[in-house]
């Protein structure tokens, strides 16, 4: 299982995260794209925002202890 959280700069609740404690390293730069050629290349009609991510996952290791936490989740 993978649980991830992405914090977006400018979000009014960015620093109110009680569960996972937001920190600078979890807030990626938001690139505002206004170049007409780039907008057209993406097939869009107006400026857009882009965020670059670099996710790296490690393979499962049989000898590694489990770090999965089982807890009740709120039902929707």
Buried (B, 14 or more C-beta within 10 A) or exposed (E): EEEEEEBEEEEEEEEEBEEEEBEEEBBBEEEEBEEEEEBEEEEEEEEEEEEEEEEEEEEEEEEEEEEEEEEEEEEE
